[in-house]
Amino acid sequence: MRVEGTTILLTGAASGIGRELALHLAPLAGRLILLDRDQAGLARLAEQAAGQRADILWYGCDLADPLQIDRTLDQVLRQVDVVDILINNAGVAWYGPTHEMTAEQWEWLMAVNLMAPIRITGRLLPILLSRPDAHIVNMCSISGLVAGGRFAAYHTSKFGLIGFTEALRAEYGRSGVGVSAICPGPVRTRLYQSAQNARDGRAVPEPPAAVCATPQQVARRTIRAIRRNQRLVLITPMAHGLYQIKRFFPGLLDAVSRFSRKRGRRRKERLQREQERLRLLAQRGVPADAADECQAA
């Protein structure tokens, strides 16, 4: 697949992986169309990439809003005749117990991570089908292949994006449209710092830097995936390891989950016993702190 001289539309371009993709593509592409809700970040990126081969067009767009997506694509298609490569990169996260998520939070995350790529791809597919070197890239993450706790909505959106990517490749590969799913492990971006959190004021835990990829690594591997029309790209040893364990030893991940569940059950049982003890003390009129002092003595 050819990258040089093409017209590329990239979402989530103002920071992180999207920003590095734009900087890596600017010397190669003929035109870069950049979308992000952070208009100030887009303006800084366009200024930094100025003077490279690619003409830069950028548009502020909140991908959680379908009407904004439609209006923005209308603007884009009034200014450009073709799009050769679509990179659905934008993504958001929510961290915390799934039972504490509201319906609105679910809808917001799914809108950005899954429905926006589906909407944008559907709108651009007729144009892509007319191009000789068309390609679609979806930034799916290892979270779309292996699930963990407290990121249920994020995992759900990425599993859905993996399925969408596979379906596109199966349907349109015979028509000459390349389709790639990029699945890095943790990446050193602001995804964790900017993630919505069930516990306001608490930071979302971040993986150690040693197991993380850099945005530059992901950008380079993504461009290589386009050139080679790669189906699935795993980035970082952690992503490769989790993927292989899930493929060949799925029971191992489940066993780890069950072990954690037993530990959690024991903690709950201890808490329930303590609550029952305090309730009985309160019924007898014995202050809890006095009972604790007697027990210690």
DOLOLUM-871353 format. One line per 4 residues: number of its first residue (from 1); their letters; for each residue x, y, z of C-alpha. Coordinates in Angstrom, 2 decimals. Layout:
NUM = A = X/Y/Z  ...
This chain:
1 = MRVE = 0.00/0.00/0.00  1.18/3.51/-0.78  1.33/6.33/1.79  3.26/8.96/-0.18
5 = GTTI = 1.10/11.67/-1.68  -2.16/10.33/-0.26  -4.97/12.18/1.50  -5.30/10.96/5.10
9 = LLTG = -8.03/11.67/7.64  -6.93/11.19/11.25  -9.07/11.52/14.39  -7.79/12.31/17.87
13 = AASG = -4.86/14.15/16.31  -4.13/16.83/18.92  -2.21/14.69/21.42  -0.71/11.30/22.18
17 = IGRE = -0.63/8.70/19.43  -2.63/10.89/17.07  -0.16/13.76/17.33  2.81/11.49/16.62
21 = LALH = 0.99/9.93/13.69  0.40/13.39/12.23  4.05/14.36/12.65  5.25/11.10/11.08
25 = LAPL = 2.79/11.38/8.19  3.34/15.07/7.41  6.56/14.44/5.41  4.88/11.62/3.47
29 = AGRL = 1.24/12.44/2.76  -0.10/14.87/0.21  -2.79/16.13/2.56  -3.56/15.58/6.24
33 = ILLD = -7.06/16.15/7.58  -6.92/16.32/11.38  -9.92/16.05/13.73  -10.01/16.60/17.49
37 = RDQA = -12.13/18.45/20.05  -8.95/20.23/21.27  -8.75/23.03/18.73  -5.82/24.76/20.43
41 = GLAR = -3.85/21.51/20.29  -4.68/21.12/16.60  -3.52/24.66/15.88  -0.17/24.01/17.62
45 = LAEQ = 0.24/20.73/15.73  -0.52/22.37/12.38  2.05/25.06/13.11  4.68/22.45/14.03
49 = AAGQ = 3.99/20.39/10.91  3.99/23.42/8.60  6.57/23.29/5.83  6.38/19.51/5.43
53 = RADI = 5.11/17.86/2.29  1.50/17.54/3.40  -1.07/20.29/3.32  -2.69/20.44/6.77
57 = LWYG = -6.43/20.91/7.26  -7.79/20.72/10.79  -11.28/20.78/12.30  -12.52/20.96/15.87
61 = CDLA = -15.00/18.12/16.38  -16.41/16.39/19.45  -16.78/12.78/18.34  -19.32/12.13/21.09
65 = DPLQ = -21.79/14.22/19.07  -23.04/12.53/15.85  -24.32/15.84/14.49  -20.90/17.42/14.89
69 = IDRT = -19.35/14.47/13.06  -21.77/14.87/10.15  -21.24/18.65/9.95  -17.47/18.26/10.09
73 = LDQV = -17.43/15.62/7.36  -19.64/17.87/5.24  -17.00/20.61/5.62  -14.18/18.21/4.82
77 = LRQV = -15.83/16.87/1.68  -16.54/20.38/0.43  -12.80/21.08/0.56  -11.33/17.76/-0.61
81 = DVVD = -12.35/15.44/-3.40  -10.89/12.22/-2.07  -9.73/10.41/1.06  -7.27/7.55/0.62
85 = ILIN = -6.55/6.55/4.22  -8.78/6.77/7.30  -7.22/6.40/10.76  -9.77/6.11/13.57
89 = NAGV = -7.48/6.90/16.47  -9.50/8.95/18.99  -10.38/7.24/22.25  -11.44/7.95/25.84
93 = AWYG = -11.55/5.85/29.01  -13.54/5.47/32.22  -12.07/3.77/35.29  -13.89/2.29/38.26
97 = PTHE = -16.41/-0.35/39.34  -18.78/-1.06/36.48  -21.86/-0.93/38.74  -21.03/2.73/39.48
101 = MTAE = -21.14/3.79/35.82  -24.17/5.75/34.71  -26.00/5.16/31.44  -24.80/8.57/30.26
105 = QWEW = -21.16/7.62/30.89  -21.60/4.40/28.96  -23.19/6.27/26.05  -20.43/8.91/26.00
109 = LMAV = -17.60/6.36/25.91  -19.25/4.10/23.35  -20.05/7.12/21.18  -16.41/8.21/20.99
113 = NLMA = -14.66/4.83/20.90  -17.01/2.77/18.75  -19.91/4.63/17.18  -17.76/7.51/15.85
117 = PIRI = -15.42/5.15/13.93  -18.45/3.31/12.56  -20.12/6.57/11.52  -17.02/8.08/9.93
121 = TGRL = -16.12/4.85/8.14  -19.63/4.44/6.79  -19.60/7.97/5.43  -16.19/7.61/3.74
125 = LPIL = -16.45/4.02/2.47  -17.88/4.94/-0.97  -14.93/7.30/-1.50  -12.38/4.80/-0.20
129 = LSRP = -13.75/2.11/-2.52  -13.02/4.36/-5.48  -9.33/4.82/-4.56  -6.52/2.53/-5.75
133 = DAHI = -4.63/2.42/-2.41  -7.35/2.86/0.19  -6.77/1.81/3.79  -8.68/1.93/7.09
137 = VNMC = -6.85/1.81/10.42  -8.66/1.33/13.72  -6.72/1.93/16.95  -8.10/-1.03/18.87
141 = SISG = -5.66/-1.73/21.77  -4.83/-5.04/23.46  -7.90/-4.13/25.56  -9.95/-5.26/22.58
145 = LVAG = -8.51/-8.77/22.84  -7.98/-9.37/26.57  -10.16/-7.91/29.34  -9.37/-6.88/32.90
149 = GRFA = -11.28/-5.22/35.71  -12.52/-1.65/36.22  -12.29/-0.73/32.51  -15.39/-2.61/31.37
153 = AYHT = -16.74/0.11/29.08  -13.34/0.66/27.48  -12.90/-3.08/26.90  -16.42/-3.35/25.47
157 = SKFG = -15.79/-0.54/22.98  -12.45/-1.97/21.88  -13.77/-5.54/21.53  -16.50/-4.04/19.34
161 = LIGF = -13.93/-2.13/17.29  -11.93/-5.33/16.75  -15.08/-7.03/15.45  -15.88/-4.08/13.19
165 = TEAL = -12.33/-4.12/11.81  -12.42/-7.86/11.09  -15.79/-7.53/9.39  -14.56/-4.66/7.18
169 = RAEY = -11.45/-6.61/6.19  -13.50/-9.71/5.34  -16.00/-7.72/3.28  -13.82/-5.16/1.51
173 = GRSG = -10.42/-6.84/1.28  -11.48/-8.37/-2.04  -12.30/-4.83/-3.26  -8.76/-3.63/-2.62
177 = VGVS = -9.38/-1.77/0.63  -6.79/-2.57/3.29  -7.96/-2.75/6.91  -5.73/-2.95/10.01
181 = AICP = -6.38/-3.30/13.73  -3.58/-1.74/15.81  -3.38/-3.28/19.28  -0.70/-1.76/21.48
185 = GPVR = -0.36/-2.53/25.14  -0.23/0.47/27.49  1.14/3.60/25.81  2.72/6.64/27.47
189 = TRLY = -0.07/9.08/26.67  -2.52/11.07/28.79  -5.26/8.43/28.45  -5.00/7.43/32.11
193 = QSAQ = -4.68/10.99/33.45  -7.64/12.18/31.38  -9.83/9.12/32.05  -13.06/9.74/33.90
197 = NARD = -12.93/8.16/37.33  -15.60/6.79/39.64  -13.65/8.14/42.63  -13.28/11.89/42.08
201 = GRAV = -9.92/13.19/43.20  -8.14/9.85/42.90  -5.65/9.23/40.13  -6.26/6.33/37.74
205 = PEPP = -3.49/3.73/38.25  -0.94/3.80/35.43  1.16/0.84/34.26  4.92/1.06/34.87
209 = AAVC = 6.78/2.93/32.13  8.91/-0.18/31.49  5.93/-2.08/30.02  4.60/0.85/27.98
213 = ATPQ = 5.17/1.73/24.34  5.85/5.28/23.27  3.49/7.13/20.90  6.38/7.29/18.42
217 = QVAR = 6.64/3.48/18.38  2.92/3.12/17.77  3.01/5.72/14.98  5.86/3.94/13.17
221 = RTIR = 4.19/0.53/13.48  0.90/1.95/12.23  2.49/3.38/9.10  4.21/0.05/8.47
225 = AIRR = 0.86/-1.72/8.90  -0.63/0.50/6.21  2.23/-0.18/3.80  2.03/-3.96/4.34
229 = NQRL = -1.75/-4.18/4.77  -1.31/-6.02/8.08  -4.44/-7.47/9.64  -3.49/-7.26/13.34
233 = VLIT = -0.54/-5.43/14.87  0.46/-6.16/18.47  2.85/-3.69/20.08  4.90/-4.30/23.27
237 = PMAH = 5.94/-7.66/24.75  3.07/-7.32/27.24  0.51/-7.20/24.43  2.09/-10.20/22.67
241 = GLYQ = 2.20/-12.17/25.92  -1.40/-11.49/26.90  -2.61/-12.28/23.39  -0.79/-15.63/23.29
245 = IKRF = -2.00/-16.59/26.78  -5.57/-15.76/25.78  -5.23/-17.85/22.59  -3.55/-20.94/24.00
249 = FPGL = -4.18/-20.88/27.75  -7.48/-19.02/28.30  -8.06/-20.89/31.54  -4.96/-19.31/33.05
253 = LDAV = -6.37/-15.79/32.92  -9.66/-17.07/34.30  -7.83/-18.83/37.16  -6.11/-15.57/38.11
257 = SRFS = -9.51/-13.87/38.12  -11.02/-16.59/40.32  -8.12/-16.36/42.77  -8.66/-12.62/43.07
261 = RKRG = -12.37/-13.26/43.56  -11.69/-15.61/46.50  -9.47/-13.00/48.14  -12.17/-10.40/47.66
265 = RRRK = -14.79/-12.73/49.16  -12.64/-13.26/52.26  -12.27/-9.50/52.69  -16.03/-9.08/52.42
269 = ERLQ = -16.61/-11.81/55.01  -14.21/-10.14/57.47  -15.93/-6.81/56.92  -19.37/-8.35/57.47
273 = REQE = -18.21/-10.01/60.71  -16.84/-6.70/61.95  -20.05/-4.87/61.06  -22.10/-7.52/62.89
277 = RLRL = -19.84/-7.21/65.97  -20.28/-3.43/66.03  -24.05/-3.82/65.65  -24.25/-6.19/68.64
281 = LAQR = -22.10/-3.86/70.75  -24.34/-0.94/69.87  -27.43/-2.95/70.92  -25.80/-3.62/74.34
285 = GVPA = -24.81/0.01/74.74  -21.07/-0.75/74.71  -18.98/1.85/72.83  -16.93/0.23/70.08
289 = DAAD = -13.68/1.93/71.16  -14.10/0.67/74.75  -14.68/-2.89/73.53  -11.57/-2.66/71.36
293 = ECQA = -9.49/-1.53/74.39  -10.75/-4.46/76.47  -9.99/-6.91/73.67  -6.47/-5.51/73.27
297 = A = -5.84/-5.82/77.03
